[in-house]
Amino acid sequence: MAALRRKFGEDYQVVNTNRDTTAFSAPAKKKRQRFVEKNGRCNVQHGNLGGETSRYISDLFTTLVDLKWRWNLLIFVLTYTVAWLVMASMWWIIAYIRGDINHGHDSSYTPCVANVYNFPSAFLFFIETEATIGYGYRYITEKCPEGIILFLFQSLLGSIVDAFLIGCMFIKMSQPKKRAETLMFSQDSVISQRDGKLCLMFRVGNLRNSHMVSAQIRCKLIKSRQTPEGEFLPLDQCELDVGFGTGADQLFLVSPLTICHEINPKSPFFDLSQRSLMNEQFEIVVILEGIVETTGMTCQARTSYTEDEVLWGHRFLPVMSLEEGFFRVDYSQFHSTFEVNTPPYSVKDHDEKSSLPSPLSTPTLGESHGHARRARVFSVDCINTTDREERAGQSRLPSKLQRMSSSGKEDLQRKVLMLSSQHSEKACSTGDLPLKLQRLSSSPGPEAAARLQLKALKLGFEPMTQSTGDLQLPPTPAPIPARIHTPLPSGGGRPEDNLPAKLRRMNADR
């Protein structure tokens, strides 16, 4: 434990490195059949093709390339042997028909092919011609037109056979399947938390120094299921997101990488927990594709993980270390994992628990009543603030306007507070009241206060929203000419009767 922490730091807190000890002991399972082997071979055989076998003959070149090496070598040897024997037989037949065999040692006789008097000599002549050895002892003469035609046919046929078989062997040897053997996958996949999210992870590495150009990785979940309509789908394939939307599936594979699949509501493992993992049957097929840098051919490496090879609550050991001037990869720890603290329940259960309302977040009755009361009660702070603003503004007004604005301030505040208790918006300034109430508020006396109260009650629930704090006084008011102030009579007459005729007509129009 201490050695692991010294090597990998305090961030890697190993709970238990023993794989056999788990929170839930899984019953012994019988090893089931895999769809894809660990080496990438698909465990599928095709049978009962019937008349479809002829399709393999139509694509003969691909059929030969797909054959195993022993069958390729057998076909290669048999094709050349048969071709040599057939062509040697044809040269021997021409010599036999022309009678060259009976005059083999006659120097005065001109044969079709010189020094061909039996089958071995005809076979040697074909080999020398086909391989362009040219010993010079056996040669064709101009007295044999049929031999010239056979010689042209032999050259064409030999070129076709060489191109077909040598090309097949070259493709077979340069197949990128061998390159896939230097691409490694971890023996097991793990499920643990990364960045606060539950993830399914596995590791992939490249043993060669040559890179895989445009490397891309994909994952398929192979699992049988039944549709709501009752249809059974054996080995149904489902895509696992390993970063297709974010570009994380495009790999720069120069060092071992850990591929991560986030388990979210869109994942097929959304309701998978540690206990349910023991009863599941599925297979995860991993496909890594890329272009071999040296040959430019596309390479594909495959592997698979069954439910027994998915370790819950484990994490891979780091394999990278910094040396003097380079990074070193320790492949001895490539498949090693260690156990970490991981919630045993599924992401679905976690989301359901987190969505339940907390009792601490529910407001009490007193708090809600207090909020409503504060929303309904009119604050007196606006009046105090308005008073300070009015004092600052009145210091710039003439003395007559200062007396008019300050005469009914106390009565106005009292009336405004009385009107605010009727669940309607009231005004805090005489500037929002009608013209009559403004004139009444500027005149002191008990009679004017009584009339102001009556006028205020007649307003009912008429909304008034502004305050004296919203009134903006000009910074340098123009001087107002002095006017003679006529006090209101204390008798029973109306105040409008004392106004000039022009103002009375304006009030009547209003």
Secondary structure per residue as TSV (DSSP state, phi and psi in degrees):
chain	resnum	aa	ss	phi	psi
A	1	M	-	360.0	-47.0
A	2	A	H	-66.1	-35.9
A	3	A	H	-65.8	-37.9
A	4	L	H	-65.9	-41.4
A	5	R	H	-69.0	-36.5
A	6	R	H	-67.0	-32.7
A	7	K	H	-80.7	-41.7
A	8	F	H	-109.6	-3.0
A	9	G	-	95.3	172.4
A	10	E	T	-75.7	-15.1
A	11	D	T	-67.3	-24.5
A	12	Y	-	-96.8	92.4
A	13	Q	-	-96.8	104.6
A	14	V	-	-79.6	124.9
A	15	V	S	-84.2	-48.1
A	16	N	B	-161.7	123.3
A	17	T	-	-90.2	-0.1
A	18	N	-	-85.2	119.3
A	19	R	S	-73.2	-27.9
A	20	D	S	-75.3	-21.9
A	21	T	-	-91.1	112.2
A	22	T	-	-130.4	168.0
A	23	A	S	-69.0	-33.8
A	24	F	S	-121.6	120.8
A	25	S	-	-78.1	117.1
A	26	A	-	-81.6	140.3
A	27	P	-	-68.7	155.3
A	28	A	-	-67.3	129.6
A	29	K	-	-108.4	148.4
A	30	K	-	-80.0	135.0
A	31	K	-	-64.2	121.0
A	32	R	-	-97.5	170.2
A	33	Q	-	-74.0	138.2
A	34	R	-	-94.3	149.6
A	35	F	S	-83.2	-39.3
A	36	V	B	-128.3	128.9
A	37	E	-	-72.2	168.3
A	38	K	T	-65.0	-28.5
A	39	N	T	-84.0	1.7
A	40	G	S	96.6	-3.8
A	41	R	-	-77.4	131.1
A	42	C	B	-79.8	125.2
A	43	N	-	-88.2	64.4
A	44	V	-	-134.2	132.9
A	45	Q	-	-122.1	140.3
A	46	H	-	-99.9	130.2
A	47	G	-	-135.8	165.2
A	48	N	-	55.2	50.5
A	49	L	-	-74.6	-26.8
A	50	G	G	68.6	-126.0
A	51	G	G	-81.7	3.2
A	52	E	G	-81.7	-0.5
A	53	T	G	-66.5	-28.5
A	54	S	H	-63.1	-20.3
A	55	R	H	-64.7	-29.1
A	56	Y	H	-69.1	-34.2
A	57	I	H	-72.2	-33.7
A	58	S	H	-65.5	-28.7
A	59	D	T	-112.0	66.4
A	60	L	H	-67.4	-37.9
A	61	F	H	-64.1	-46.6
A	62	T	H	-65.3	-33.7
A	63	T	H	-64.5	-40.6
A	64	L	H	-69.1	-37.1
A	65	V	H	-67.9	-36.2
A	66	D	H	-76.0	-13.9
A	67	L	S	-69.4	161.6
A	68	K	-	-72.0	164.3
A	69	W	H	-63.3	-38.4
A	70	R	H	-64.8	-36.7
A	71	W	H	-74.2	-32.9
A	72	N	H	-66.1	-43.6
A	73	L	H	-66.0	-38.0
A	74	L	H	-64.0	-43.8
A	75	I	H	-66.5	-37.3
A	76	F	H	-62.4	-46.9
A	77	V	H	-69.2	-43.8
A	78	L	H	-65.4	-37.7
A	79	T	H	-64.1	-45.7
A	80	Y	H	-68.9	-39.6
A	81	T	H	-63.9	-46.0
A	82	V	H	-65.0	-41.5
A	83	A	H	-62.8	-41.3
A	84	W	H	-66.6	-43.7
A	85	L	H	-64.7	-41.4
A	86	V	H	-65.2	-47.3
A	87	M	H	-68.2	-37.2
A	88	A	H	-64.2	-37.7
A	89	S	H	-64.4	-38.5
A	90	M	H	-65.6	-40.9
A	91	W	H	-66.4	-37.0
A	92	W	H	-67.5	-38.0
A	93	I	H	-64.0	-41.7
A	94	I	H	-62.2	-42.8
A	95	A	H	-66.5	-35.4
A	96	Y	H	-71.1	-40.8
A	97	I	H	-67.1	-39.4
A	98	R	H	-78.2	-10.5
A	99	G	T	81.6	19.5
A	100	D	T	-69.7	-22.9
A	101	I	T	-70.1	-35.6
A	102	N	T	-75.7	-23.7
A	103	H	T	-111.5	40.9
A	104	G	T	-67.6	-35.2
A	105	H	T	-107.8	14.6
A	106	D	-	-88.9	116.5
A	107	S	T	-75.2	-20.7
A	108	S	T	-85.3	-6.7
A	109	Y	-	-97.7	136.4
A	110	T	-	-103.2	103.0
A	111	P	-	-81.3	176.6
A	112	C	S	-71.2	-46.1
A	113	V	B	-126.6	122.8
A	114	A	T	-69.7	138.9
A	115	N	T	66.3	27.3
A	116	V	-	-113.3	106.6
A	117	Y	-	-131.9	4.1
A	118	N	S	-156.9	-178.6
A	119	F	H	-69.1	-42.5
A	120	P	H	-59.8	-38.1
A	121	S	H	-68.4	-34.4
A	122	A	H	-68.0	-37.1
A	123	F	H	-66.7	-41.1
A	124	L	H	-66.0	-36.9
A	125	F	H	-63.6	-40.1
A	126	F	H	-65.7	-41.8
A	127	I	H	-65.2	-42.9
A	128	E	H	-64.0	-36.9
A	129	T	H	-73.1	-42.4
A	130	E	H	-68.5	-41.4
A	131	A	T	-88.4	2.2
A	132	T	T	52.2	44.7
A	133	I	-	-78.8	-51.1
A	134	G	-	65.9	65.7
A	135	Y	-	-70.6	-27.2
A	136	G	S	93.8	-0.8
A	137	Y	S	-89.6	-39.4
A	138	R	S	-109.7	131.1
A	139	Y	-	-154.3	157.1
A	140	I	B	-88.7	145.3
A	141	T	-	-107.3	169.7
A	142	E	T	-81.8	-4.6
A	143	K	T	-84.4	5.7
A	144	C	-	-129.1	88.3
A	145	P	H	-66.0	-35.8
A	146	E	H	-65.6	-32.2
A	147	G	H	-67.8	-34.3
A	148	I	H	-65.7	-42.0
A	149	I	H	-63.7	-44.2
A	150	L	H	-64.4	-34.0
A	151	F	H	-64.9	-42.0
A	152	L	H	-64.7	-42.2
A	153	F	H	-64.0	-38.6
A	154	Q	H	-64.1	-40.0
A	155	S	H	-65.5	-43.4
A	156	L	H	-66.5	-44.7
A	157	L	H	-65.3	-39.6
A	158	G	H	-65.1	-38.3
A	159	S	H	-65.2	-39.4
A	160	I	H	-67.6	-43.9
A	161	V	H	-64.8	-41.6
A	162	D	H	-63.3	-45.1
A	163	A	H	-63.9	-40.2
A	164	F	H	-69.5	-51.4
A	165	L	H	-75.1	-41.8
A	166	I	H	-67.7	-39.6
A	167	G	H	-63.2	-38.9
A	168	C	H	-64.5	-42.4
A	169	M	H	-67.9	-36.2
A	170	F	H	-66.9	-44.6
A	171	I	H	-63.8	-37.6
A	172	K	H	-64.4	-39.9
A	173	M	H	-75.2	-32.9
A	174	S	T	-94.4	14.7
A	175	Q	-	-62.2	139.2
A	176	P	T	-74.3	4.0
A	177	K	H	-63.0	-34.5
A	178	K	H	-70.2	-30.2
A	179	R	H	-66.7	-30.3
A	180	A	H	-68.0	-20.0
A	181	E	T	-71.6	-18.0
A	182	T	T	-94.3	9.3
A	183	L	E	-104.5	124.1
A	184	M	E	-106.4	145.1
A	185	F	E	-122.9	148.6
A	186	S	-	-67.1	149.8
A	187	Q	S	-66.3	-34.1
A	188	D	S	-127.0	157.6
A	189	S	E	-108.3	155.7
A	190	V	E	-126.0	157.7
A	191	I	E	-126.2	118.1
A	192	S	E	-156.7	179.3
A	193	Q	E	-90.1	138.6
A	194	R	E	-139.7	124.2
A	195	D	T	56.5	37.4
A	196	G	T	77.0	9.5
A	197	K	E	-126.6	143.7
A	198	L	E	-77.0	128.4
A	199	C	E	-135.1	148.9
A	200	L	E	-98.5	125.4
A	201	M	E	-132.7	147.9
A	202	F	E	-146.2	167.9
A	203	R	E	-119.3	143.8
A	204	V	E	-134.4	144.2
A	205	G	E	-145.3	161.1
A	206	N	E	-119.9	120.9
A	207	L	-	-82.2	-20.6
A	208	R	S	-92.4	157.4
A	209	N	S	-77.9	-24.1
A	210	S	S	-70.6	141.1
A	211	H	-	-87.1	160.1
A	212	M	E	-98.6	110.7
A	213	V	E	-77.5	136.1
A	214	S	E	54.7	45.8
A	215	A	E	-69.4	134.0
A	216	Q	E	-139.0	142.5
A	217	I	E	-123.0	142.4
A	218	R	E	-136.1	155.3
A	219	C	E	-132.5	138.3
A	220	K	E	-125.1	138.1
A	221	L	E	-100.6	118.3
A	222	I	E	-101.2	113.6
A	223	K	E	-155.3	134.2
A	224	S	E	-77.6	142.6
A	225	R	E	-150.4	168.5
A	226	Q	E	-123.0	130.4
A	227	T	-	-75.7	163.1
A	228	P	T	-60.6	-22.5
A	229	E	T	-81.9	-2.2
A	230	G	S	95.8	3.1
A	231	E	-	-80.9	132.7
A	232	F	E	-95.7	126.6
A	233	L	E	-112.5	100.2
A	234	P	E	-76.6	136.7
A	235	L	E	54.6	50.2
A	236	D	E	-71.7	138.1
A	237	Q	E	-102.6	131.0
A	238	C	E	-130.3	136.1
A	239	E	E	-79.1	136.3
A	240	L	E	-106.1	127.0
A	241	D	-	-78.6	118.1
A	242	V	S	-117.3	31.3
A	243	G	S	105.4	29.9
A	244	F	T	-65.9	-39.8
A	245	G	T	-73.6	-28.8
A	246	T	T	-99.2	-5.1
A	247	G	T	83.9	9.0
A	248	A	T	-72.9	-14.1
A	249	D	T	-77.9	-12.2
A	250	Q	E	-86.9	114.4
A	251	L	E	-103.4	142.3
A	252	F	-	-106.3	86.9
A	253	L	-	-91.0	74.8
A	254	V	S	-107.5	-13.1
A	255	S	S	-146.3	161.7
A	256	P	-	-57.7	135.0
A	257	L	E	-121.3	148.3
A	258	T	E	-102.9	116.0
A	259	I	E	-86.6	134.2
A	260	C	E	-122.4	131.8
A	261	H	E	-115.6	114.0
A	262	E	E	-76.4	128.5
A	263	I	-	-88.1	107.0
A	264	N	-	-131.9	-177.9
A	265	P	T	-57.8	-21.7
A	266	K	T	-87.2	-7.8
A	267	S	S	-83.6	144.5
A	268	P	T	-68.3	-12.0
A	269	F	T	-97.8	23.9
A	270	F	T	-63.8	-36.5
A	271	D	T	-104.7	20.9
A	272	L	-	-87.7	126.6
A	273	S	-	-120.2	176.3
A	274	Q	H	-65.9	-35.4
A	275	R	H	-75.4	-41.7
A	276	S	H	-71.1	-20.4
A	277	L	H	-63.7	-28.8
A	278	M	T	-72.0	-22.1
A	279	N	T	-103.9	0.1
A	280	E	-	-84.8	158.5
A	281	Q	-	-135.7	107.4
A	282	F	-	-153.4	172.5
A	283	E	E	-144.9	129.9
A	284	I	E	-102.7	117.2
A	285	V	E	-99.9	125.1
A	286	V	E	-108.9	130.0
A	287	I	E	-124.3	121.0
A	288	L	E	-113.6	122.4
A	289	E	E	-122.6	147.5
A	290	G	E	-174.1	172.3
A	291	I	E	-103.6	128.5
A	292	V	E	-69.7	127.8
A	293	E	T	-65.8	-35.0
A	294	T	T	-79.3	-35.4
A	295	T	T	-107.6	-19.1
A	296	G	-	76.0	12.6
A	297	M	-	-97.1	150.0
A	298	T	E	-78.2	131.3
A	299	C	E	-118.5	143.4
A	300	Q	E	-133.3	128.0
A	301	A	E	-118.2	139.5
A	302	R	E	-132.5	154.6
A	303	T	E	-158.7	178.7
A	304	S	E	-150.2	157.9
A	305	Y	E	-131.8	124.1
A	306	T	E	-88.5	176.9
A	307	E	G	-65.6	-25.2
A	308	D	G	-73.5	-18.0
A	309	E	G	-101.3	13.5
A	310	V	E	-105.2	114.3
A	311	L	E	-98.8	118.7
A	312	W	E	-83.3	129.8
A	313	G	T	77.6	31.5
A	314	H	E	-121.9	163.9
A	315	R	E	-146.1	148.8
A	316	F	E	-77.7	144.5
A	317	L	-	-75.4	142.0
A	318	P	-	-66.3	145.0
A	319	V	-	-120.0	-5.2
A	320	M	E	-94.5	139.6
A	321	S	E	-144.2	150.6
A	322	L	E	-96.4	120.8
A	323	E	-	-105.9	-169.7
A	324	E	S	-77.4	96.7
A	325	G	S	90.8	0.3
A	326	F	S	-158.7	169.5
A	327	F	E	-103.5	138.8
A	328	R	E	-113.9	136.5
A	329	V	E	-109.0	123.9
A	330	D	-	-99.7	97.8
A	331	Y	G	-76.4	-5.4
A	332	S	G	-70.1	-22.3
A	333	Q	G	-103.3	15.9
A	334	F	T	-64.3	-40.0
A	335	H	T	-96.1	0.1
A	336	S	-	-80.0	142.2
A	337	T	E	-133.0	163.2
A	338	F	E	-139.3	155.8
A	339	E	E	-87.7	140.2
A	340	V	-	-131.7	165.3
A	341	N	-	-70.4	120.6
A	342	T	-	-140.0	133.4
A	343	P	-	-59.7	134.6
A	344	P	S	-80.1	-9.3
A	345	Y	S	-93.0	169.2
A	346	S	-	-82.6	169.0
A	347	V	H	-67.5	-32.9
A	348	K	H	-63.3	-45.3
A	349	D	H	-64.7	-37.3
A	350	H	H	-64.7	-41.8
A	351	D	H	-67.0	-36.9
A	352	E	H	-67.6	-37.7
A	353	K	H	-69.3	-39.6
A	354	S	H	-72.7	-22.4
A	355	S	H	-81.2	-12.3
A	356	L	S	-68.7	138.8
A	357	P	-	-69.4	139.9
A	358	S	-	-88.0	139.7
A	359	P	G	-66.3	-22.4
A	360	L	G	-73.5	-25.5
A	361	S	G	-86.3	-4.0
A	362	T	S	-85.5	122.2
A	363	P	-	-71.1	144.8
A	364	T	-	-81.4	170.8
A	365	L	H	-68.1	-38.9
A	366	G	H	-65.6	-37.2
A	367	E	H	-68.0	-41.9
A	368	S	H	-67.9	-36.3
A	369	H	H	-66.9	-38.4
A	370	G	H	-65.5	-38.9
A	371	H	H	-65.6	-41.9
A	372	A	H	-66.9	-37.4
A	373	R	H	-67.5	-41.5
A	374	R	H	-65.8	-28.1
A	375	A	H	-74.9	-28.7
A	376	R	H	-88.0	-37.3
A	377	V	S	-75.1	133.1
A	378	F	-	-78.3	131.8
A	379	S	-	-78.0	140.0
A	380	V	T	-86.7	-6.4
A	381	D	H	-64.4	-29.6
A	382	C	H	-65.3	-33.4
A	383	I	H	-71.1	-42.2
A	384	N	H	-63.5	-41.3
A	385	T	H	-64.8	-37.9
A	386	T	H	-66.6	-35.8
A	387	D	H	-61.6	-43.5
A	388	R	H	-65.5	-39.2
A	389	E	H	-68.5	-35.8
A	390	E	H	-68.6	-37.5
A	391	R	H	-64.5	-38.8
A	392	A	H	-67.3	-33.2
A	393	G	H	-80.8	-33.6
A	394	Q	H	-71.0	-22.0
A	395	S	T	-66.4	-17.0
A	396	R	T	-99.9	-2.0
A	397	L	S	-91.1	160.5
A	398	P	-	-62.9	162.0
A	399	S	H	-65.1	-33.1
A	400	K	H	-68.1	-42.7
A	401	L	H	-68.8	-32.7
A	402	Q	H	-63.6	-39.9
A	403	R	H	-68.3	-38.3
A	404	M	H	-66.5	-38.6
A	405	S	H	-77.6	-25.6
A	406	S	H	-95.4	-4.9
A	407	S	H	-71.3	-41.5
A	408	G	T	-109.8	24.5
A	409	K	H	-68.1	-43.3
A	410	E	H	-65.3	-43.7
A	411	D	H	-65.6	-34.5
A	412	L	H	-67.0	-41.1
A	413	Q	H	-64.9	-39.8
A	414	R	H	-65.4	-39.7
A	415	K	H	-70.2	-36.4
A	416	V	H	-66.6	-42.9
A	417	L	H	-64.4	-32.8
A	418	M	H	-71.3	-36.8
A	419	L	H	-75.7	-24.6
A	420	S	G	-69.8	-17.9
A	421	S	G	-78.5	-0.5
A	422	Q	G	-100.3	24.7
A	423	H	S	58.7	38.1
A	424	S	S	-141.8	158.6
A	425	E	-	-79.3	130.4
A	426	K	-	-118.0	165.3
A	427	A	-	-93.3	152.2
A	428	C	S	-111.2	10.5
A	429	S	S	-146.5	150.3
A	430	T	G	-72.4	-11.8
A	431	G	G	-70.7	-19.7
A	432	D	G	-93.6	-6.4
A	433	L	S	-84.5	161.5
A	434	P	-	-61.4	167.4
A	435	L	H	-63.0	-39.0
A	436	K	H	-65.0	-41.5
A	437	L	H	-69.5	-30.6
A	438	Q	H	-65.0	-41.1
A	439	R	H	-69.4	-37.7
A	440	L	H	-68.1	-35.1
A	441	S	H	-71.4	-21.3
A	442	S	T	-83.7	-9.4
A	443	S	S	-106.1	122.9
A	444	P	-	-74.8	166.1
A	445	G	S	126.1	153.8
A	446	P	H	-68.3	-32.7
A	447	E	H	-66.9	-40.7
A	448	A	H	-67.1	-36.9
A	449	A	H	-65.0	-39.1
A	450	A	H	-65.5	-42.3
A	451	R	H	-65.3	-37.7
A	452	L	H	-63.3	-37.5
A	453	Q	H	-66.1	-41.5
A	454	L	H	-64.2	-42.2
A	455	K	H	-65.0	-38.1
A	456	A	H	-66.2	-37.6
A	457	L	H	-68.4	-30.4
A	458	K	H	-71.3	-18.6
A	459	L	T	-68.4	-24.4
A	460	G	T	66.8	-125.4
A	461	F	T	-111.0	34.6
A	462	E	-	-71.6	123.9
A	463	P	-	-73.5	135.0
A	464	M	-	-132.4	121.3
A	465	T	-	-112.9	-15.8
A	466	Q	-	-90.0	167.8
A	467	S	-	-133.8	168.7
A	468	T	G	-66.5	-21.5
A	469	G	G	-69.8	-19.2
A	470	D	G	-85.3	-12.0
A	471	L	-	-79.8	127.3
A	472	Q	-	-104.8	122.6
A	473	L	-	-89.8	142.5
A	474	P	-	-65.5	145.3
A	475	P	S	-64.6	-37.4
A	476	T	S	-129.1	85.7
A	477	P	-	-68.2	146.6
A	478	A	-	-71.7	145.9
A	479	P	-	-66.1	133.3
A	480	I	-	-97.4	130.0
A	481	P	-	-63.4	145.1
A	482	A	-	-70.2	135.8
A	483	R	-	-120.3	153.6
A	484	I	-	-80.9	122.4
A	485	H	-	-87.0	120.5
A	486	T	-	-101.6	114.4
A	487	P	-	-69.0	150.2
A	488	L	-	-71.9	140.4
A	489	P	-	-68.7	149.3
A	490	S	S	-86.6	-2.0
A	491	G	S	-78.2	-163.7
A	492	G	S	-87.1	0.9
A	493	G	S	-70.3	161.6
A	494	R	-	-82.6	149.8
A	495	P	G	-68.4	-25.9
A	496	E	G	-65.8	-23.1
A	497	D	G	-69.0	-24.7
A	498	N	G	-85.9	-5.4
A	499	L	S	-79.0	159.1
A	500	P	-	-64.7	165.4
A	501	A	H	-65.2	-36.7
A	502	K	H	-66.3	-39.7
A	503	L	H	-70.7	-33.6
A	504	R	H	-64.1	-40.7
A	505	R	H	-66.4	-35.9
A	506	M	H	-65.8	-38.8
A	507	N	H	-68.8	-36.6
A	508	A	H	-65.6	-40.1
A	509	D	H	-64.9	-36.7
A	510	R	-	-67.6	360.0
